[in-house]
Amino acid sequence: MNEPIVEVTRRGAERLQKGHLWIYRGDVSKAPGATAGDVVAVVDGRRRFLAKAWWSEKSQIALRVVTRDEEPVDEPFLAGRIASALELRQRTFPGQTAWRLVHGEADLLPGLVVDRYGEVAVMQTLVPATERRKELLAELVASATGAVTVVERNDVRVRELEGLAQVKGVLRGPEPAPIEYREGEVRLRIDVLGGQKTGAFLDQRENHLRAGEYARGRCLDCFSYAGGFALQLARRGEQVTAVEMQPTASALLRANAELNGTTNLELVELNAFDYLRDRAEEPPAFDTVVLDPPAFAKNKESLPGARRGYKEINLRAFQVLKPGGVLVTASCSYHMSEALLEELVLEAARDAGRDVQVLERRGAGRDHPVLLGVPETRYLKVLFLRVI
């Protein structure tokens, strides 16, 4: 082993043996010579090899396993990991060119996220190890996918936990123009440099399509962003009200409605909480409601407040739904478990005097796989419900 050696406690070793990829700083016994971004050899108290991992100096997550074998973590290794991730997406979405290529830990590349939109790849290097190698990773992604441009969207706060600055820009190739991709028959135009996340919410793509299948009558989509749900609802619904308070997102939604020739969509630029509160004072008017809010619970400490927020919007949604109406409600907060989400949705239904059926329990799309043993990779929960 030529890499720095990091010794972990018995608890840390047991965590790895149970399938997790993370070791917290409190379970690191010794780390002589390791610097941020290094590949290190992880051993137990008896110096038995456990894994090779990325080393972080500032984060509470000190180690992120990249392989459990004694093999070099070099350019061919990284190229192989990307090729494996690419094969899954090509098999899962044949003929399509917009999907998440690398989903961090779930693809055994911790601290790396890559979304592909045709000839443009958008990359996030979230830990020192992937940040140190981002030029190489951009080259490998471009080589594997044929992407002409690779953009970094490293303007995310999680990097600050690693001591990394927030930045965004073009890593490779020309600056991209607005990009168009399809979700089913719906055309979506996005801005990978100016939009949220990496330009789109690809994790919800299959749920966008599924929600469209349930749409009927008068529909309401809250926290609409660029229209992923709203435009699918408009294909079958009679009239769609899309609520979005951010001007840049509202502009994207208008442009996408025009791009699709959608004439039965009304955009309301207002806080969704305020809109729902006002509509709840009126007789139930909607047959289909979608709630896709931002993450309310960024950490455990914010969970109580997040719980109140999720309960309120679901309560209001039940109050505005007609009998027989369908509610699609989502949480992208990892700390809001599916069991907890169902518990507060039940409380909201009771407070609204409604009996509710669960039609489907869904998560992120198939290009956002979950790694067994690492529950953090299953962050998105989506419930499809019907008011009896």
N, C-alpha and C positions, 0 to 999 in steps of 0.2 A: 504493500500500500504506500504510494508516493504522496498521497494527499495528507493534509493535516488530520490528526486523529482526534475525534471528539468522543469522550466517554459519557454515557448517560446512566441515570439511576435505574434501579430495578423497575420502578414504576414506568419510566420512560421506555425501557426495553419491552415491558409487557404491553404498552400501548401500541408499539410497532407490531408486535406479534399478533395483536388482535386485528390488525389490518389498517390502522390509521397511518397517515403519512407525516403527521406533525409531532414534533417534540417541543414542549414549552421550556422556556429558559430555566424554570425552577427544577427541571429534570435533567439539566446538563451538569455533570460533575466536573469535567475538565475539558478545556478547549485551547490548549497551548498552540500558538502560532496561527490560529484561524482568523482570517479577515473577512469582512463583509463581501459576499458574493462568491466565496470559495466553494468548490466541491470538497466535501470532507468525508472521511470514512467514519462511520458511527459504530462504536463498540460498546459492549456492556462492561460491568465491573470486573469481569474475568478476561477482558480484552478479546472477546469473541466478536467477530465481524457480524454486524446486523444489516447495514445498508450504506449506500452513499447518498448524500443529501446536500442541498443548498444551505449555506450558513448565513444567518442574519445576525448582525450585532445589536440592533436597536429594538427590533420587534420582540414582542413576548413570545412569538413563534420563532424559536431559534433555529430549528431544523425542519426542512421540508424534503422528504425522501424522493429521490428521482429513480433509484433502482435498488433492488434488494440483492443484486448480484455483484460480484467483484469484477467489474468491467469498466473500461475507460468512459468517462462522461465527456465526450469530445464532439467534434463536428459530425462524424458519421453516426454517433449515438443520437444526436439531436435530429439529424436528417431522418433517421429511422423512426423516431417517435412521431415526427410530423407526417411521414409517409403513412404510418399506421392510422393516424387520425384522419388523414385525407381519404384513405380507403373506406373507412366507415361512412363518411359523408357521401362519397360517390355512390356507395351501395345503397344508402338510405334514401338519397334524393337524386336518383339518376336523371341526367339531363338538366338539372338545375345548377345555377352558379352563385347562389346566395345562401350561405349557411355559416354557422360557427364552425371554424376549422379546428381550433384548439380551445378546449374548455378546462384549462388549468389542471388541477389535481386529477380530475376525471380522465384526462388523457395522459396522466403521468408526466406532466410538464408543469409543475407548480409555479405559480407566479407569472404564467403566460396565458394571455387570451388573444385569439385571432379570429376576426370575422371576415368573411370574404363576400364581396359584392362584385361579381364578374372580374374585371381587370384591376380592381382595387381591393387591397387587403388592409384591414385596420387592426393594429396591434396594440396591446397593453402589456408592458413589462412592469410588473407590480412589486418585484423584490429585487434586491441588489444583484443576485445572480443572473436574472434574465435582463436586467438593465445593463449590466456589464457586457452582455453578449447580444445586445439588441441589433447591432449592425449585421452580425452573423445570422441571427434569427430572421431578420428581414430578407437577407439574401436567400436563405433556405426556403422561406415561405414563397418568395417570388419564383424560385426555381421549381418548387413542387406544384404550384398552382398556375403558373403563367401570368401572375399578376404583374401589371406594368408599373403600378404605383403601390407603395406601402406607406401608410400613414400611421403615426403614433398618436393615440389618444390617452396620454398619460396625465391628463388633467383630472385626476381622481384623488380624493382625500386619503384613501387607504395607503397611498405611497408615503404619506407623511409619517406613518407609523414605522416605516423602514428608513426614515431619514432621507427620502428622495423627494426632489422638487416636482411640482406639477408642471408639465409641459405638454404641448401638442404641436404637430407639424408634419411635414413630409420627410420620411426617412430615405425614400428611394423613388426615383421616377418623377414625372411631372405632377404639379398640383392638380388634384381631380376636380372636374366640373361636377355639378349635381348629378347624382346617380339614380338610375331607375331600376327597380327589380319588381318581380311579381310575387304575389301571394295568391295562388289560385288564379282567378281571372282578374283580380284587382292589381292595378299598377300603382306602385308607390315610388315617389321621388324623395330622396333623402339628401342631407348634407352631412358628410362624414366628418368634416372639420368643425362645423358649427352646431350640429345637432346634439341631442342627448346620447349618452353612452357612446357607442361606435357608429351612431347614425340611425339605427333602428333597434327595435326590441325583438330580435329574432327568436328569443326564447318563447315568445307568445304566438309565433306564427301559426302553429297548428291549432292553437286555441282560438285565434282569430277566425280561422276557417270553420272550426266546429261551432263557434257562436253564431256564425252566419247561417248555419243549418237550422238553428233553433229560432231564428228571427221571424217575427210576425207582428202585424199591426203597428202600433206606435212604439218606437224604440228609443232608449236613452243610453248614451255612452258617456261615462264620466271619466275625467283624466284622459282625454282622447289622444293627446300628442299628435302624431302625423296621420291618424285615421285608420290604424290597423284594424281595430274592431268596428269603428263606425262605418267604414266603407263596405265591410262584409255584411253588416246588418242591413245596409241600404239596398243590397241586392235582392232581399226577400221582404224586408219590412216596408210598410206603407210610408212612414215618415220617421226620420231619425233626427234626434236632437243630440248634438255632440257638445260637451262642455269642456273647455280648455282655457285656462287663465293665462298661460304664457304666450306673449305676442309672437315669438319666433315659431312656436309649435302651431299656433293658430294659423299663421301664414302658410306653413307646410300643409296643414290640413285643407285649407282652401284650395291650394294649388293641386293637391291630390284629388280632391273632389272634382275640380275642373278637368284634370287629366283623364278621369274615368267617366266624364259626362254625367256625373251624379247630380240629379236635380231635386231629390227628395231628402236632402240633408240640410239642417239648420245648425249653424255654429253659434254657440253662446259663449262669449268670452267672460267668464266669471269663475270664482272659486267654487269648486264642486260642492263643498260643504254648505256654502250659502245657498246654492241653487237647490240642493236636495231639501234643505230646511224649509225653503219657501214653498216648494212643490208639495211637501208633506202636509201643508195646511189646506191643500185642495183635495177634492175627491181623487182616488187612484185613477191615473190616466195612461199608464204605460203597460204594454204587453211583454216587453223585453227590456231588461236593465243590465248594463255591464259596469262593474266597478274594477278598475285596474289602477289603483293608486301607487304612488312611489313608495319606497320602503319606509314605513313609519318607525320600525325598530332597527336602528343601525347597530345597536349593541344591547346587552342584557339590561343595562341601566335604563334604557329608554323604553323597555317593554311595557311597563304600566301605562304610560302615556299613549303608546302605540295601540294598546288594547282598547283604550277608550275611543281612539280615533276610528279604528276598524269597526267597533261596535256601533258608533254613531252613524257612519255611512251605510252600514248594512240595515240598521233600524229604519233609516229614512228610505232606503231602497224598497224595503218591504211595505212601507206606508204608501209609496207611489205606485206599486205594482197592482194590477188588477188580479182578481182570482183567476188561477190558471196561468198566470204570468211566469216567466222564467227569469231568474237572476243568475248571472255569471259573476262570481266574486273571487278576487285574486289577492294574494299576498306574496310579495317577493322578499319578505323579511325572513331570513333563516331562523331567527330567534322566535318567530311566530310559528310554532309547530302546527301541523295539520290538525292534531287533536285540539289544540288551543283555538285555532281558527274555527273549527266546527262548534266548539263550546260557546264562543262569543256570538257566532251566527245564530245558534239556537236561542241564546239569551235575547238577541235582537228580535228574532221571530216571535218569541213569547211576549216581549214588550209591545210588539206591533199587533198581537192577537192573531197571529198567522200560524197555520200548520204547514210544514215545508217538507218536500221530498228531495232526497239527494238523487239526481239523475246520473251524474258522473263526478269522479274525483280525478283530476288531471294535474300534470306538472309541466315542466319545461319540455320543449320539443326534443326530438330524437337526436338532434345535433348538439344537445346539452346533456350528455349522459351522466348518470350518477355512478360514482365509484363506491361499491359496497365497502363498508368500514370507515368511510369518510362522509358522515351525514351532512357536512357543510356543503357538499356538492348538490344536495337536494334542497334548494332554497325556495323555489317557486311552487306555490300551492294554488290550485284553481278548483272551485266548486261550481258545478252546474246544478241549480236548484229550481224547484217548481213550487209555487204557492198553490196549495190545494183549494 
